[in-house]
Amino acid sequence: MFIDIDCAQIKKHGQNAFGDYFVSKRTDNQERVLAVLSDGLGSGIKANILSCMTSTMLLRFIEEDIPIQKAASIIMDSLPVCQIRKISYATFSAIDCRNDGSVWVVEEGNPSFVLMRNNSDIPLEYTEFSSPKFPDRQLKLYQFKAQDGDRIVFCSDGVSQAGIGTPEYPLGFQRKGLIEFLKSYLNTNSNVSSTKLAGDVIQKALTIEPKQHAGDDISCAVLYFRKPRKALIFTGPPYNRVKDREYCLSFGFFSGKKAICGGTTANMISRELKREIINVTHKTSGDLPPIAKMNGVDLVTEGILTLTRASEYLEREELKHRDAAGLLVDFLLSSDIIEFMVGAMLNQAHYDPSLPIEIEVRRTIIKKIKNTLENKYFKQVIIHYI
C-alpha cells in the first residue's frame, strides 16, 4: 500500500505564527512514514517554539528506532508543566506506520485520532502508560493493522473546540462532530486525497467559529492507505536514436498516467507510435507555449520552459496557476510514484544566449523537481536517464 499523507493548518486569528506544528518523513526506502502533530500551550511564537521542539525531537527519536512508547516517555519527561494551568507545555500525537499496514500511535493531550474504514469510524483498543517523572500525565498507545482504503485523521483541539459557546455548538465541534463530517464528506468524495480532506476539515472548523475567526490554531493531518497512483513523464529524446522506438514503446505500455514534456519528444513518440499530435490552441494562460493532445497521453507540453516554471511553482507552493506549468503541477501532485524518462540528447536551442539566464538544462531541472516533490510533497520519484 501507499501512504498518502498531508496536513492543513490555520493560525489563531490575530497571530503571526502557528502554535501547532506538524512534521513528517518517509524513511526505509519510502516504506515507512513517521509523523508528529504537536500543539504548543497558548498561541503565537511561544507555542510555536514549544510545538516545533516537541515534534522535531520526537520524530528524530522514532526515526532512530527508539520504540515509540519510549520515545514519547522521553519527550514527556522533558516537557515541563505549566505551574498555573497544571498542564503540559505541549501536547502531541505521533504515528509510525509501514506500507504493509503496521501502525503504532501514541497520544498525549491531543484529541483522539479517528480511523475511518468503509465510511465508518473504527473504535480501537489502547494501552495507557505514564512516565515515572510525571505519573499523572497519561499517554495512550495504539497498535493495529491498517487496511487498503483506511484513513487516519489527527486534529489539534482547534478542530474539536471549534464553535465552542455558540448556540449550535455550545460544547464545540467535538470528536463526534468531526466523525459525522467525515462520514458525510467521504460518502460523496470516496477517493479524495489527504491534502484535500485535511484542507476541508479545517475549513469546516473555521466556518463554525464566530465571525469565521479562528479562536485557536486549527490543524488536521490525514493519512490515506491505498494503492499507489503511478505517473510517467517522458522528456527529451534518448542519447542513442537507435533506441527511440524501444523507449517509446515502453512509454506507450506504461500502466498509469502519462505526460510528455518537449516538442521534440512529442514528435518522436508521435512518429514511433503512430499517434497524431493535436494542438489544443495557439493561446494559453500566461506566457508559456500552449499544451497539445495525443491519444493515450494525459498531458503534452513544451519542455524546458514549462518544466522550469513548474519547478518554481512547486518550490513556492503556488498550486493554482492555470498555464501549462500549472497543469503539469496538478499532474504531479495527483500522483504518488512519479517516474521520469529523461533523454540525454542535447538540444542546442537551450544554449541560445538570447534565452533567459535562469533556464537550466533538463537534467538539473528534473533533479530540482525530484527534491521538491520528495521533501515538500512526500512523493516517491524515480529518474531514468536514457
N, C-alpha and C positions, 0 to 999 in steps of 0.2 A: 504493500500500500504506500501511497504518497501522503505526506502530511502537509496540508496547505495551512499556513499559519500567518496571522497578521493581527495588528492591534490598532484601534482608533481611540483618540483622546480629545477632550475639550478642557481647556483651562477654566478654573473658577473665575466667574465674572469679576473683572477688575484687576486680575493678576497677570503678571508678565511671564510667569514660569509655571510649568506643570508641577503640581505637588505629587502626582503619581508618576511612576517610572516603569517602563516596560523594556525588557531586553531579551533577545532570543538568539539561538545559534544552532547551526547544523554541524554535526561532527561525525566521526567514524565513516568517512566517505559518503556523507549525506544520509546515512542510515539512522541517525539518532538526532532528535530535536530536543533542545533544552529551552526553557522559557521561565521568566520570573516577572510577576507583576507586583510592585510594591506601592503602598500608599503611605506617604510621609505624614506625620502628625501636623495638622493645620493645613496651611497652603502657602504658596509663594516659594521664595528662594530657600528658606529653611527646610520646608517639606521636600523640596526638590533634591537638596543635598542628602537628606536622610534616606529618601527612597532610592536615589541613584546609588548611594553607597551600599544599601541593603541588597538591591537587585544584582549589581555587578559582582559583589563578593560572593553571594550565594550561587550565582551562575558559575563562577570560576571554581568554587569548591565542587559542585556537582560534575563539572566538566573533567575535573581531575580524579573522577571515580570515587570520591568520598560518598558513601551511601547517603541518599537524600535526607533520611531521618537524622543522621549525624550532622550533615551539613547545616540543616535547619537548626539543630540544637546549638551549634557553634555560633550561628548568627544570633539566635535568641539570647545566648549568654553575653553577646557583645552589645546588644541594644539596651540602653538604659530605659528606665520607666519614668514617665513624666510625674514629678512629685505632686503636681496639683491635680491632674486628672487621673493619675494612677493607671495609666495605660501606656503601651509600648510607643516609642518614638516612631516606629514604622511597622506596619503590618505587611504580610506578603502571602502570595500563592506561588508555588514553584512546581514545575512539571518536568519529568524526564520520560521521554517516550521513544519507541523504536518503530521502524517501518513494519515490523511483524505484529504490531498492535499492543505490545507490552507497555503499560503505563504506570508511573508512580507519581503521586501528587501529595504535596504537603502544604497545609494551610495554617496560617496564624493570623486571626483577626479579620481577614477579608471575608466578604460574603462567600458562602459555599458555592463551588462551581456547579454548572449544570451539564449533565451528559444527555444529549438528545440522540435517540435511536428510533428510526422508523416513526418520526414525528411524535415521539413520547419521551418524557423525561424519565430517566432510569435511576432509581434510588440505589445507592452503593453503601456497602459497609465500610467502616473505617476504624482505625485504632487511634486512641488518644494517648498522648505522652507529653511529658514536660521535661524541661531541663532541670538539673539539680540546683542550679543557681536561682531559678525562678519557678518554684513548684506550682504556683497559682496560675501560670500562663500556659494554657493548654494548646497543643498542636494536634492537628488531625492528619493521619497518614492513610492514603488510599492506594491500593494496588489492584489493577484489573486489566482485562484484555479488551482493547477496542476492536470494533468490527468495521468492515467496509461500510462507509456511509455515516459513521458516527461523527458527531460534533461535540467538542468540549468548549464551553463558554465560561470565561473568567471575567469578573467585573470588580471594580472598586465600589465602595459604598456610595459613590456619587450616582450610581445607577439604582441601587436598591433603595436609597433615601430620596430619590428624585421626586419632587412634588409634595414632599412632606409638609403637613399642615394645611394643605389645600382641601377644599370641600370634597373633591373627587378622590384624593389620595391623602387622607389625614395621617396615615402611618407611613406614607411614602409608597413608591412603586413596589418595593419588596421583591424578594426572590420569586414569590408566587406570580407577581405581575410580569416579571421577566419570562417565566416559563410560558405563561399564556400568550405573550407576544411572540415568542419563538415558535410555538405550535401554529399560530395563525399565519405567521410570516412564511415559515418553511412549507406550509401546506400548499402555497402558491408559488414558492421560489425554491423548489427542491434541490436545484443544482447551483445555488448561489455560492459565490466564493467567500472565503473567510474575510477578505478585505471589505466586500460589500455588506456582509452580515454585521461585522463589527461596527462599521460606519452607521448602519441603520439602527442598531441598538442604541448607540449614544445619541443619535438624532431623536429617537423616540423619548429617551430620558430628558433631553433638552426641551422637547415640546410640552412636557407636563410640568416644567418648572415655571414658577410665577414670572411673567413677562419674558419667558424663554431666556432667562439669565441663569447660568449655572451657579447653583448655590454652593457647589463643591467641585473639585476636579472629577471629571467623568471619564472612566476608561473601560474599554471592553476588548478582551483578547479572545480570538477564536482559533481552534484547531479543527481541521476537517480531514478525516481519514477517508481516502478514496483512491480509485485507480488514477495513475498519473496521466495528465494531458500532455501529449508529446507534440513537438513542432520542429520543423526543419527549415533552415534558411540557406539558400544557395546564393553565394555572392562571389563573382569573379571567375573567369574561365580557368580551367586546370593548366598547370605548367606544361604538361605534355598533351598536345592536341590529339594525339592518338587515343587518349583515354576519354575524350569528350563523351562519346556515346555511352561508355561504361558508367560514368558518373551521372549522366542524365537519366539513364535507366534506373539507377539506384535512387535518384531523387523521385522519379515517377512512381516507383513501387513503395515509397515510404508510407507507413501507416500512421497518419496523423496530419496535423495542419501543415501547409507548405507555403513558403514565401520565396520570391526571387527579388534580389536587390542588385540591379545593374542592367543596363540596356544590352551590353554585350552578352551577359549571362542569359538574359531572356531570349535573345536571338539564337543563341546556341541551343537552348532547350527546345525552342520552337522548331528549329531545324532537325534536331535528333529525334524528337518525339512526335513530329508532325502535328504540332498544335499551334493554332493561329494566335498571334498577339493582337488584342483588340484595344485600341486607345479609347479610354473612357471619355476623356475631354481634353481639350488643349488648355484648359484653365484649371487651376487648383487653388485651394485656400492657402494664402501665404506666398512665399517666393520660391518654393521648391518645384521641381518638374512634376508633371501630373502622374497619376498612377495609371496602370493598364490592367487588362484582364487576360486570363488564359484558362482554358478548360482544365479542371483538376488542380488549380493553384488558387490559394485563398487570397494572396496579395502579390502584386507585381509593382515594384517601384524602381526609380533610378538608384544608383549605387552609393558612391562616396558621400555626396552631399546629404542624401537622406539618412544614411547611417550616422553621419556626424551629428546631424540635428537631433536624431532620435537619442543618441548618447547624451547630448546636452539636456534634453527633456527629462530623461531618466535620472541623471545626476541631480538636477534641480527640482525633481519631483513635480514637474509641470506635465500633468497627465490628461489635460483636457483639450489639447490642440487638435484641430481637425484637418491639418495638412497631411501630406504623405508620411512624414515622420511621426505624426500623432497616431496615424493608423498602424504604423509599424510598432509603436509603443503598445497600443492595445493588443496587437497580435502577440507580442512577447509576454505581456503581463497576464494574458488569458491562458498561458501555458505553464507547465510545471518543469518539464525536462525539455530543454531547448538545445538543438544541435545546429552547428554552423558547418557548412561545407565552404571552405574559403580557398578560392583559386589562387595560385601563386604566380600566374602570368601578370606581368606589369602592364599597366595602361599608361602610356606616355602622357596622356591628357592630364593626368594628376600631377604632373611636374611642370605644367604650364605656369610661368611666373606671374601671369596675369590673374591666376586664381587666388582666392583669399589665402593668406599665410596660415590660417588656423586649420585648413583642411589637412587631415592626416592620411597617411597611406592606410589601405584597407585593413591590414593585419593589426595595426596599432589600435584602430577604432574598435575592431571586434574584441580585442583584449579588454579595452575600457568598458565596453558594454557587458562583457562577461563578469568583470569585477563588480560593476554596479548592480547587475541582476542578482548576483550571489550575496553581496553584502547588504544591499538595501531592500531587496525584494524576495530573498530566500529562495531563489530559483536554482535549479541544477543545470549547469551549462557545459556542453561538450563541444570542443572545436576540432574539426578535421581539416588539416591543411592538405590540399590536393594539387 
